[in-house]
Amino acid sequence: TVFPSQANMFLIRLQGDENVATRVFEALRQKHILVKNISKMHPVLHHCLRVTVGTSSENDQFLSALQEVLA
């Protein structure tokens, strides 16, 4: 789930087990894609990552890496 945003970042909620956000965060980090794992900051943010909008190229790299990680 991607939540609407009017800022230069957005929030995504992943579906899966208790550690899905941490696993996706680590897998993206290994691909040199940095996002913020906020899944343990508050119960409302469970399974969530915060993604900062970058350049078109950076956004394409993020989307490609995320598709690979989630496959």
SENU-350847 format. One record per atom (N, C-alpha, C): residue in three letters; residue number from 1; atom name; z negated, y, x. Coordinates in nm, 4 decimals. Example, Ala and Ser with C-alpha at 12.3 -4.5 7.8 and 13.67 -1.06 7.14 Angstrom:
// SENU-350847
<site><aa>ALA</aa><i>1</i><at>N</at><z>-0.7800</z><y>-0.5690</y><x>1.3190</x></site>
<site><aa>ALA</aa><i>1</i><at>CA</at><z>-0.7800</z><y>-0.4500</y><x>1.2300</x></site>
<site><aa>ALA</aa><i>1</i><at>C</at><z>-0.7800</z><y>-0.3300</y><x>1.3200</x></site>
<site><aa>SER</aa><i>2</i><at>N</at><z>-0.7080</z><y>-0.2250</y><x>1.2850</x></site>
<site><aa>SER</aa><i>2</i><at>CA</at><z>-0.7140</z><y>-0.1060</y><x>1.3670</x></site>
<site><aa>SER</aa><i>2</i><at>C</at><z>-0.7870</z><y>0.0030</y><x>1.2900</x></site>
***
This chain:
// SENU-350847
<site><aa>THR</aa><i>1</i><at>N</at><z>0.0000</z><y>-0.1177</y><x>0.0848</x></site>
<site><aa>THR</aa><i>1</i><at>CA</at><z>0.0000</z><y>0.0000</y><x>0.0000</x></site>
<site><aa>THR</aa><i>1</i><at>C</at><z>0.0000</z><y>0.1235</y><x>0.0890</x></site>
<site><aa>VAL</aa><i>2</i><at>N</at><z>0.0879</z><y>0.2182</y><x>0.0587</x></site>
<site><aa>VAL</aa><i>2</i><at>CA</at><z>0.0905</z><y>0.3463</y><x>0.1296</x></site>
<site><aa>VAL</aa><i>2</i><at>C</at><z>0.0432</z><y>0.4528</y><x>0.0310</x></site>
<site><aa>PHE</aa><i>3</i><at>N</at><z>-0.0557</z><y>0.5301</y><x>0.0721</x></site>
<site><aa>PHE</aa><i>3</i><at>CA</at><z>-0.1095</z><y>0.6343</y><x>-0.0143</x></site>
<site><aa>PHE</aa><i>3</i><at>C</at><z>-0.0350</z><y>0.7652</y><x>0.0091</x></site>
<site><aa>PRO</aa><i>4</i><at>N</at><z>-0.0075</z><y>0.8423</y><x>-0.0963</x></site>
<site><aa>PRO</aa><i>4</i><at>CA</at><z>0.0601</z><y>0.9706</y><x>-0.0817</x></site>
<site><aa>PRO</aa><i>4</i><at>C</at><z>-0.0197</z><y>1.0653</y><x>0.0085</x></site>
<site><aa>SER</aa><i>5</i><at>N</at><z>0.0524</z><y>1.1514</y><x>0.0788</x></site>
<site><aa>SER</aa><i>5</i><at>CA</at><z>-0.0132</z><y>1.2458</y><x>0.1690</x></site>
<site><aa>SER</aa><i>5</i><at>C</at><z>0.0670</z><y>1.3743</y><x>0.1754</x></site>
<site><aa>GLN</aa><i>6</i><at>N</at><z>-0.0017</z><y>1.4832</y><x>0.1976</x></site>
<site><aa>GLN</aa><i>6</i><at>CA</at><z>0.0632</z><y>1.6118</y><x>0.2201</x></site>
<site><aa>GLN</aa><i>6</i><at>C</at><z>0.0338</z><y>1.6602</y><x>0.3616</x></site>
<site><aa>ALA</aa><i>7</i><at>N</at><z>-0.0128</z><y>1.5704</y><x>0.4447</x></site>
<site><aa>ALA</aa><i>7</i><at>CA</at><z>-0.0473</z><y>1.6034</y><x>0.5834</x></site>
<site><aa>ALA</aa><i>7</i><at>C</at><z>0.0507</z><y>1.5329</y><x>0.6774</x></site>
<site><aa>ASN</aa><i>8</i><at>N</at><z>0.0259</z><y>1.5425</y><x>0.8068</x></site>
<site><aa>ASN</aa><i>8</i><at>CA</at><z>0.1123</z><y>1.4777</y><x>0.9046</x></site>
<site><aa>ASN</aa><i>8</i><at>C</at><z>0.0640</z><y>1.3359</y><x>0.9351</x></site>
<site><aa>MET</aa><i>9</i><at>N</at><z>-0.0087</z><y>1.2778</y><x>0.8413</x></site>
<site><aa>MET</aa><i>9</i><at>CA</at><z>-0.0549</z><y>1.1407</y><x>0.8562</x></site>
<site><aa>MET</aa><i>9</i><at>C</at><z>-0.0634</z><y>1.0781</y><x>0.7181</x></site>
<site><aa>PHE</aa><i>10</i><at>N</at><z>-0.0639</z><y>0.9461</y><x>0.7171</x></site>
<site><aa>PHE</aa><i>10</i><at>CA</at><z>-0.0791</z><y>0.8768</y><x>0.5901</x></site>
<site><aa>PHE</aa><i>10</i><at>C</at><z>-0.1644</z><y>0.7526</y><x>0.6110</x></site>
<site><aa>LEU</aa><i>11</i><at>N</at><z>-0.2112</z><y>0.6998</y><x>0.5019</x></site>
<site><aa>LEU</aa><i>11</i><at>CA</at><z>-0.3021</z><y>0.5868</y><x>0.5015</x></site>
<site><aa>LEU</aa><i>11</i><at>C</at><z>-0.2291</z><y>0.4663</y><x>0.4447</x></site>
<site><aa>ILE</aa><i>12</i><at>N</at><z>-0.2427</z><y>0.3519</y><x>0.5134</x></site>
<site><aa>ILE</aa><i>12</i><at>CA</at><z>-0.1866</z><y>0.2285</y><x>0.4592</x></site>
<site><aa>ILE</aa><i>12</i><at>C</at><z>-0.2989</z><y>0.1266</y><x>0.4438</x></site>
<site><aa>ARG</aa><i>13</i><at>N</at><z>-0.2957</z><y>0.0545</y><x>0.3326</x></site>
<site><aa>ARG</aa><i>13</i><at>CA</at><z>-0.3919</z><y>-0.0535</y><x>0.3095</x></site>
<site><aa>ARG</aa><i>13</i><at>C</at><z>-0.3155</z><y>-0.1841</y><x>0.3188</x></site>
<site><aa>LEU</aa><i>14</i><at>N</at><z>-0.3634</z><y>-0.2711</y><x>0.4066</x></site>
<site><aa>LEU</aa><i>14</i><at>CA</at><z>-0.3010</z><y>-0.4001</y><x>0.4299</x></site>
<site><aa>LEU</aa><i>14</i><at>C</at><z>-0.3660</z><y>-0.5060</y><x>0.3420</x></site>
<site><aa>GLN</aa><i>15</i><at>N</at><z>-0.2901</z><y>-0.6073</y><x>0.3068</x></site>
<site><aa>GLN</aa><i>15</i><at>CA</at><z>-0.3449</z><y>-0.7175</y><x>0.2291</x></site>
<site><aa>GLN</aa><i>15</i><at>C</at><z>-0.3675</z><y>-0.8353</y><x>0.3216</x></site>
<site><aa>GLY</aa><i>16</i><at>N</at><z>-0.4788</z><y>-0.8987</y><x>0.3050</x></site>
<site><aa>GLY</aa><i>16</i><at>CA</at><z>-0.5101</z><y>-1.0145</y><x>0.3875</x></site>
<site><aa>GLY</aa><i>16</i><at>C</at><z>-0.6589</z><y>-1.0378</y><x>0.3940</x></site>
<site><aa>ASP</aa><i>17</i><at>N</at><z>-0.6973</z><y>-1.1149</y><x>0.4940</x></site>
<site><aa>ASP</aa><i>17</i><at>CA</at><z>-0.8384</z><y>-1.1507</y><x>0.5085</x></site>
<site><aa>ASP</aa><i>17</i><at>C</at><z>-0.9200</z><y>-1.0347</y><x>0.5652</x></site>
<site><aa>GLU</aa><i>18</i><at>N</at><z>-1.0440</z><y>-1.0617</y><x>0.5925</x></site>
<site><aa>GLU</aa><i>18</i><at>CA</at><z>-1.1407</z><y>-0.9609</y><x>0.6384</x></site>
<site><aa>GLU</aa><i>18</i><at>C</at><z>-1.0957</z><y>-0.8837</y><x>0.7626</x></site>
<site><aa>ASN</aa><i>19</i><at>N</at><z>-1.0203</z><y>-0.9483</y><x>0.8513</x></site>
<site><aa>ASN</aa><i>19</i><at>CA</at><z>-0.9832</z><y>-0.8869</y><x>0.9787</x></site>
<site><aa>ASN</aa><i>19</i><at>C</at><z>-0.8373</z><y>-0.8453</y><x>0.9889</x></site>
<site><aa>VAL</aa><i>20</i><at>N</at><z>-0.7677</z><y>-0.8352</y><x>0.8775</x></site>
<site><aa>VAL</aa><i>20</i><at>CA</at><z>-0.6245</z><y>-0.8053</y><x>0.8823</x></site>
<site><aa>VAL</aa><i>20</i><at>C</at><z>-0.5966</z><y>-0.6708</y><x>0.9505</x></site>
<site><aa>ALA</aa><i>21</i><at>N</at><z>-0.6745</z><y>-0.5683</y><x>0.9202</x></site>
<site><aa>ALA</aa><i>21</i><at>CA</at><z>-0.6499</z><y>-0.4363</y><x>0.9803</x></site>
<site><aa>ALA</aa><i>21</i><at>C</at><z>-0.6691</z><y>-0.4406</y><x>1.1315</x></site>
<site><aa>THR</aa><i>22</i><at>N</at><z>-0.7703</z><y>-0.5099</y><x>1.1766</x></site>
<site><aa>THR</aa><i>22</i><at>CA</at><z>-0.7956</z><y>-0.5208</y><x>1.3207</x></site>
<site><aa>THR</aa><i>22</i><at>C</at><z>-0.6839</z><y>-0.5979</y><x>1.3890</x></site>
<site><aa>ARG</aa><i>23</i><at>N</at><z>-0.6377</z><y>-0.7063</y><x>1.3273</x></site>
<site><aa>ARG</aa><i>23</i><at>CA</at><z>-0.5287</z><y>-0.7847</y><x>1.3874</x></site>
<site><aa>ARG</aa><i>23</i><at>C</at><z>-0.3993</z><y>-0.7039</y><x>1.3965</x></site>
<site><aa>VAL</aa><i>24</i><at>N</at><z>-0.3654</z><y>-0.6324</y><x>1.2901</x></site>
<site><aa>VAL</aa><i>24</i><at>CA</at><z>-0.2434</z><y>-0.5508</y><x>1.2905</x></site>
<site><aa>VAL</aa><i>24</i><at>C</at><z>-0.2574</z><y>-0.4371</y><x>1.3913</x></site>
<site><aa>PHE</aa><i>25</i><at>N</at><z>-0.3737</z><y>-0.3738</y><x>1.3948</x></site>
<site><aa>PHE</aa><i>25</i><at>CA</at><z>-0.3991</z><y>-0.2666</y><x>1.4914</x></site>
<site><aa>PHE</aa><i>25</i><at>C</at><z>-0.3764</z><y>-0.3168</y><x>1.6338</x></site>
<site><aa>GLU</aa><i>26</i><at>N</at><z>-0.4349</z><y>-0.4313</y><x>1.6677</x></site>
<site><aa>GLU</aa><i>26</i><at>CA</at><z>-0.4222</z><y>-0.4866</y><x>1.8032</x></site>
<site><aa>GLU</aa><i>26</i><at>C</at><z>-0.2782</z><y>-0.5263</y><x>1.8339</x></site>
<site><aa>ALA</aa><i>27</i><at>N</at><z>-0.2100</z><y>-0.5854</y><x>1.7382</x></site>
<site><aa>ALA</aa><i>27</i><at>CA</at><z>-0.0704</z><y>-0.6253</y><x>1.7600</x></site>
<site><aa>ALA</aa><i>27</i><at>C</at><z>0.0187</z><y>-0.5030</y><x>1.7816</x></site>
<site><aa>LEU</aa><i>28</i><at>N</at><z>-0.0052</z><y>-0.3958</y><x>1.7058</x></site>
<site><aa>LEU</aa><i>28</i><at>CA</at><z>0.0720</z><y>-0.2726</y><x>1.7250</x></site>
<site><aa>LEU</aa><i>28</i><at>C</at><z>0.0405</z><y>-0.2111</y><x>1.8610</x></site>
<site><aa>ARG</aa><i>29</i><at>N</at><z>-0.0847</z><y>-0.2144</y><x>1.8993</x></site>
<site><aa>ARG</aa><i>29</i><at>CA</at><z>-0.1250</z><y>-0.1587</y><x>2.0286</x></site>
<site><aa>ARG</aa><i>29</i><at>C</at><z>-0.0562</z><y>-0.2324</y><x>2.1433</x></site>
<site><aa>GLN</aa><i>30</i><at>N</at><z>-0.0426</z><y>-0.3626</y><x>2.1312</x></site>
<site><aa>GLN</aa><i>30</i><at>CA</at><z>0.0278</z><y>-0.4397</y><x>2.2336</x></site>
<site><aa>GLN</aa><i>30</i><at>C</at><z>0.1748</z><y>-0.4017</y><x>2.2425</x></site>
<site><aa>LYS</aa><i>31</i><at>N</at><z>0.2288</z><y>-0.3474</y><x>2.1330</x></site>
<site><aa>LYS</aa><i>31</i><at>CA</at><z>0.3670</z><y>-0.3001</y><x>2.1317</x></site>
<site><aa>LYS</aa><i>31</i><at>C</at><z>0.3746</z><y>-0.1502</y><x>2.1652</x></site>
<site><aa>HIS</aa><i>32</i><at>N</at><z>0.2632</z><y>-0.0949</y><x>2.2129</x></site>
<site><aa>HIS</aa><i>32</i><at>CA</at><z>0.2517</z><y>0.0467</y><x>2.2519</x></site>
<site><aa>HIS</aa><i>32</i><at>C</at><z>0.2683</z><y>0.1419</y><x>2.1334</x></site>
<site><aa>ILE</aa><i>33</i><at>N</at><z>0.2260</z><y>0.0964</y><x>2.0165</x></site>
<site><aa>ILE</aa><i>33</i><at>CA</at><z>0.2246</z><y>0.1790</y><x>1.8963</x></site>
<site><aa>ILE</aa><i>33</i><at>C</at><z>0.0782</z><y>0.2056</y><x>1.8646</x></site>
<site><aa>LEU</aa><i>34</i><at>N</at><z>0.0390</z><y>0.3316</y><x>1.8668</x></site>
<site><aa>LEU</aa><i>34</i><at>CA</at><z>-0.1013</z><y>0.3665</y><x>1.8431</x></site>
<site><aa>LEU</aa><i>34</i><at>C</at><z>-0.1201</z><y>0.4205</y><x>1.7019</x></site>
<site><aa>VAL</aa><i>35</i><at>N</at><z>-0.2089</z><y>0.3560</y><x>1.6298</x></site>
<site><aa>VAL</aa><i>35</i><at>CA</at><z>-0.2534</z><y>0.4016</y><x>1.4982</x></site>
<site><aa>VAL</aa><i>35</i><at>C</at><z>-0.4055</z><y>0.3991</y><x>1.5029</x></site>
<site><aa>LYS</aa><i>36</i><at>N</at><z>-0.4689</z><y>0.4469</y><x>1.3993</x></site>
<site><aa>LYS</aa><i>36</i><at>CA</at><z>-0.6154</z><y>0.4476</y><x>1.3980</x></site>
<site><aa>LYS</aa><i>36</i><at>C</at><z>-0.6647</z><y>0.3430</y><x>1.2979</x></site>
<site><aa>ASN</aa><i>37</i><at>N</at><z>-0.7492</z><y>0.2545</y><x>1.3459</x></site>
<site><aa>ASN</aa><i>37</i><at>CA</at><z>-0.8105</z><y>0.1543</y><x>1.2596</x></site>
<site><aa>ASN</aa><i>37</i><at>C</at><z>-0.9344</z><y>0.2166</y><x>1.1956</x></site>
<site><aa>ILE</aa><i>38</i><at>N</at><z>-0.9247</z><y>0.2473</y><x>1.0678</x></site>
<site><aa>ILE</aa><i>38</i><at>CA</at><z>-1.0369</z><y>0.3105</y><x>0.9974</x></site>
<site><aa>ILE</aa><i>38</i><at>C</at><z>-1.1006</z><y>0.2143</y><x>0.8972</x></site>
<site><aa>SER</aa><i>39</i><at>N</at><z>-1.0691</z><y>0.0868</y><x>0.9109</x></site>
<site><aa>SER</aa><i>39</i><at>CA</at><z>-1.1109</z><y>-0.0120</y><x>0.8120</x></site>
<site><aa>SER</aa><i>39</i><at>C</at><z>-1.2618</z><y>-0.0328</y><x>0.8033</x></site>
<site><aa>LYS</aa><i>40</i><at>N</at><z>-1.3356</z><y>0.0079</y><x>0.9057</x></site>
<site><aa>LYS</aa><i>40</i><at>CA</at><z>-1.4804</z><y>-0.0120</y><x>0.9038</x></site>
<site><aa>LYS</aa><i>40</i><at>C</at><z>-1.5580</z><y>0.1194</y><x>0.8909</x></site>
<site><aa>MET</aa><i>41</i><at>N</at><z>-1.4876</z><y>0.2290</y><x>0.8674</x></site>
<site><aa>MET</aa><i>41</i><at>CA</at><z>-1.5541</z><y>0.3591</y><x>0.8579</x></site>
<site><aa>MET</aa><i>41</i><at>C</at><z>-1.6278</z><y>0.3780</y><x>0.7253</x></site>
<site><aa>HIS</aa><i>42</i><at>N</at><z>-1.5746</z><y>0.3176</y><x>0.6193</x></site>
<site><aa>HIS</aa><i>42</i><at>CA</at><z>-1.6325</z><y>0.3338</y><x>0.4872</x></site>
<site><aa>HIS</aa><i>42</i><at>C</at><z>-1.5773</z><y>0.2204</y><x>0.4007</x></site>
<site><aa>PRO</aa><i>43</i><at>N</at><z>-1.6552</z><y>0.1681</y><x>0.3067</x></site>
<site><aa>PRO</aa><i>43</i><at>CA</at><z>-1.6051</z><y>0.0591</y><x>0.2220</x></site>
<site><aa>PRO</aa><i>43</i><at>C</at><z>-1.4746</z><y>0.0913</y><x>0.1483</x></site>
<site><aa>VAL</aa><i>44</i><at>N</at><z>-1.4543</z><y>0.2158</y><x>0.1126</x></site>
<site><aa>VAL</aa><i>44</i><at>CA</at><z>-1.3310</z><y>0.2553</y><x>0.0429</x></site>
<site><aa>VAL</aa><i>44</i><at>C</at><z>-1.2086</z><y>0.2377</y><x>0.1334</x></site>
<site><aa>LEU</aa><i>45</i><at>N</at><z>-1.2294</z><y>0.2421</y><x>0.2636</x></site>
<site><aa>LEU</aa><i>45</i><at>CA</at><z>-1.1193</z><y>0.2332</y><x>0.3596</x></site>
<site><aa>LEU</aa><i>45</i><at>C</at><z>-1.0968</z><y>0.0913</y><x>0.4120</x></site>
<site><aa>HIS</aa><i>46</i><at>N</at><z>-1.1593</z><y>-0.0055</y><x>0.3489</x></site>
<site><aa>HIS</aa><i>46</i><at>CA</at><z>-1.1462</z><y>-0.1451</y><x>0.3900</x></site>
<site><aa>HIS</aa><i>46</i><at>C</at><z>-0.9988</z><y>-0.1850</y><x>0.3966</x></site>
<site><aa>HIS</aa><i>47</i><at>N</at><z>-0.9565</z><y>-0.2468</y><x>0.5052</x></site>
<site><aa>HIS</aa><i>47</i><at>CA</at><z>-0.8187</z><y>-0.2919</y><x>0.5293</x></site>
<site><aa>HIS</aa><i>47</i><at>C</at><z>-0.7220</z><y>-0.1769</y><x>0.5590</x></site>
<site><aa>CYS</aa><i>48</i><at>N</at><z>-0.7699</z><y>-0.0580</y><x>0.5905</x></site>
<site><aa>CYS</aa><i>48</i><at>CA</at><z>-0.6818</z><y>0.0579</y><x>0.6065</x></site>
<site><aa>CYS</aa><i>48</i><at>C</at><z>-0.6591</z><y>0.0975</y><x>0.7522</x></site>
<site><aa>LEU</aa><i>49</i><at>N</at><z>-0.5375</z><y>0.1446</y><x>0.7778</x></site>
<site><aa>LEU</aa><i>49</i><at>CA</at><z>-0.5000</z><y>0.2069</y><x>0.9042</x></site>
<site><aa>LEU</aa><i>49</i><at>C</at><z>-0.4486</z><y>0.3467</y><x>0.8730</x></site>
<site><aa>ARG</aa><i>50</i><at>N</at><z>-0.4747</z><y>0.4404</y><x>0.9644</x></site>
<site><aa>ARG</aa><i>50</i><at>CA</at><z>-0.4216</z><y>0.5763</y><x>0.9503</x></site>
<site><aa>ARG</aa><i>50</i><at>C</at><z>-0.3078</z><y>0.5918</y><x>1.0500</x></site>
<site><aa>VAL</aa><i>51</i><at>N</at><z>-0.1946</z><y>0.6400</y><x>0.9996</x></site>
<site><aa>VAL</aa><i>51</i><at>CA</at><z>-0.0741</z><y>0.6532</y><x>1.0804</x></site>
<site><aa>VAL</aa><i>51</i><at>C</at><z>-0.0335</z><y>0.8003</y><x>1.0846</x></site>
<site><aa>THR</aa><i>52</i><at>N</at><z>-0.0143</z><y>0.8518</y><x>1.2050</x></site>
<site><aa>THR</aa><i>52</i><at>CA</at><z>0.0320</z><y>0.9891</y><x>1.2216</x></site>
<site><aa>THR</aa><i>52</i><at>C</at><z>0.1839</z><y>0.9904</y><x>1.2231</x></site>
<site><aa>VAL</aa><i>53</i><at>N</at><z>0.2419</z><y>1.0840</y><x>1.1498</x></site>
<site><aa>VAL</aa><i>53</i><at>CA</at><z>0.3867</z><y>1.0991</y><x>1.1470</x></site>
<site><aa>VAL</aa><i>53</i><at>C</at><z>0.4303</z><y>1.1599</y><x>1.2791</x></site>
<site><aa>GLY</aa><i>54</i><at>N</at><z>0.5333</z><y>1.1012</y><x>1.3382</x></site>
<site><aa>GLY</aa><i>54</i><at>CA</at><z>0.5841</z><y>1.1504</y><x>1.4664</x></site>
<site><aa>GLY</aa><i>54</i><at>C</at><z>0.7275</z><y>1.1966</y><x>1.4533</x></site>
<site><aa>THR</aa><i>55</i><at>N</at><z>0.7990</z><y>1.1867</y><x>1.5630</x></site>
<site><aa>THR</aa><i>55</i><at>CA</at><z>0.9418</z><y>1.2191</y><x>1.5611</x></site>
<site><aa>THR</aa><i>55</i><at>C</at><z>1.0160</z><y>1.1075</y><x>1.4873</x></site>
<site><aa>SER</aa><i>56</i><at>N</at><z>1.1415</z><y>1.1302</y><x>1.4559</x></site>
<site><aa>SER</aa><i>56</i><at>CA</at><z>1.2212</z><y>1.0265</y><x>1.3887</x></site>
<site><aa>SER</aa><i>56</i><at>C</at><z>1.2241</z><y>0.8988</y><x>1.4708</x></site>
<site><aa>SER</aa><i>57</i><at>N</at><z>1.2395</z><y>0.9118</y><x>1.6001</x></site>
<site><aa>SER</aa><i>57</i><at>CA</at><z>1.2427</z><y>0.7959</y><x>1.6891</x></site>
<site><aa>SER</aa><i>57</i><at>C</at><z>1.1089</z><y>0.7225</y><x>1.6888</x></site>
<site><aa>GLU</aa><i>58</i><at>N</at><z>0.9998</z><y>0.7968</y><x>1.6972</x></site>
<site><aa>GLU</aa><i>58</i><at>CA</at><z>0.8668</z><y>0.7354</y><x>1.6950</x></site>
<site><aa>GLU</aa><i>58</i><at>C</at><z>0.8408</z><y>0.6644</y><x>1.5625</x></site>
<site><aa>ASN</aa><i>59</i><at>N</at><z>0.8825</z><y>0.7278</y><x>1.4535</x></site>
<site><aa>ASN</aa><i>59</i><at>CA</at><z>0.8632</z><y>0.6665</y><x>1.3217</x></site>
<site><aa>ASN</aa><i>59</i><at>C</at><z>0.9443</z><y>0.5375</y><x>1.3099</x></site>
<site><aa>ASP</aa><i>60</i><at>N</at><z>1.0668</z><y>0.5389</y><x>1.3615</x></site>
<site><aa>ASP</aa><i>60</i><at>CA</at><z>1.1499</z><y>0.4183</y><x>1.3601</x></site>
<site><aa>ASP</aa><i>60</i><at>C</at><z>1.0859</z><y>0.3073</y><x>1.4427</x></site>
<site><aa>GLN</aa><i>61</i><at>N</at><z>1.0299</z><y>0.3429</y><x>1.5590</x></site>
<site><aa>GLN</aa><i>61</i><at>CA</at><z>0.9629</z><y>0.2437</y><x>1.6431</x></site>
<site><aa>GLN</aa><i>61</i><at>C</at><z>0.8422</z><y>0.1845</y><x>1.5701</x></site>
<site><aa>PHE</aa><i>62</i><at>N</at><z>0.7657</z><y>0.2704</y><x>1.5044</x></site>
<site><aa>PHE</aa><i>62</i><at>CA</at><z>0.6496</z><y>0.2232</y><x>1.4288</x></site>
<site><aa>PHE</aa><i>62</i><at>C</at><z>0.6923</z><y>0.1268</y><x>1.3188</x></site>
<site><aa>LEU</aa><i>63</i><at>N</at><z>0.7914</z><y>0.1651</y><x>1.2394</x></site>
<site><aa>LEU</aa><i>63</i><at>CA</at><z>0.8345</z><y>0.0803</y><x>1.1283</x></site>
<site><aa>LEU</aa><i>63</i><at>C</at><z>0.8877</z><y>-0.0536</y><x>1.1775</x></site>
<site><aa>SER</aa><i>64</i><at>N</at><z>0.9631</z><y>-0.0504</y><x>1.2851</x></site>
<site><aa>SER</aa><i>64</i><at>CA</at><z>1.0162</z><y>-0.1742</y><x>1.3428</x></site>
<site><aa>SER</aa><i>64</i><at>C</at><z>0.9033</z><y>-0.2650</y><x>1.3910</x></site>
<site><aa>ALA</aa><i>65</i><at>N</at><z>0.8076</z><y>-0.2077</y><x>1.4631</x></site>
<site><aa>ALA</aa><i>65</i><at>CA</at><z>0.6943</z><y>-0.2855</y><x>1.5135</x></site>
<site><aa>ALA</aa><i>65</i><at>C</at><z>0.6098</z><y>-0.3390</y><x>1.3990</x></site>
<site><aa>LEU</aa><i>66</i><at>N</at><z>0.5873</z><y>-0.2591</y><x>1.2962</x></site>
<site><aa>LEU</aa><i>66</i><at>CA</at><z>0.5069</z><y>-0.3026</y><x>1.1829</x></site>
<site><aa>LEU</aa><i>66</i><at>C</at><z>0.5756</z><y>-0.4197</y><x>1.1112</x></site>
<site><aa>GLN</aa><i>67</i><at>N</at><z>0.7055</z><y>-0.4119</y><x>1.0940</x></site>
<site><aa>GLN</aa><i>67</i><at>CA</at><z>0.7786</z><y>-0.5223</y><x>1.0301</x></site>
<site><aa>GLN</aa><i>67</i><at>C</at><z>0.7646</z><y>-0.6501</y><x>1.1125</x></site>
<site><aa>GLU</aa><i>68</i><at>N</at><z>0.7740</z><y>-0.6388</y><x>1.2442</x></site>
<site><aa>GLU</aa><i>68</i><at>CA</at><z>0.7592</z><y>-0.7558</y><x>1.3311</x></site>
<site><aa>GLU</aa><i>68</i><at>C</at><z>0.6188</z><y>-0.8144</y><x>1.3201</x></site>
<site><aa>VAL</aa><i>69</i><at>N</at><z>0.5188</z><y>-0.7276</y><x>1.3202</x></site>
<site><aa>VAL</aa><i>69</i><at>CA</at><z>0.3790</z><y>-0.7728</y><x>1.3159</x></site>
<site><aa>VAL</aa><i>69</i><at>C</at><z>0.3477</z><y>-0.8402</y><x>1.1833</x></site>
<site><aa>LEU</aa><i>70</i><at>N</at><z>0.4023</z><y>-0.7872</y><x>1.0753</x></site>
<site><aa>LEU</aa><i>70</i><at>CA</at><z>0.3723</z><y>-0.8410</y><x>0.9425</x></site>
<site><aa>LEU</aa><i>70</i><at>C</at><z>0.4562</z><y>-0.9634</y><x>0.9069</x></site>
<site><aa>ALA</aa><i>71</i><at>N</at><z>0.5605</z><y>-0.9901</y><x>0.9838</x></site>
<site><aa>ALA</aa><i>71</i><at>CA</at><z>0.6498</z><y>-1.1047</y><x>0.9546</x></site>
<site><aa>ALA</aa><i>71</i><at>C</at><z>0.5798</z><y>-1.2370</y><x>0.9785</x></site>
***
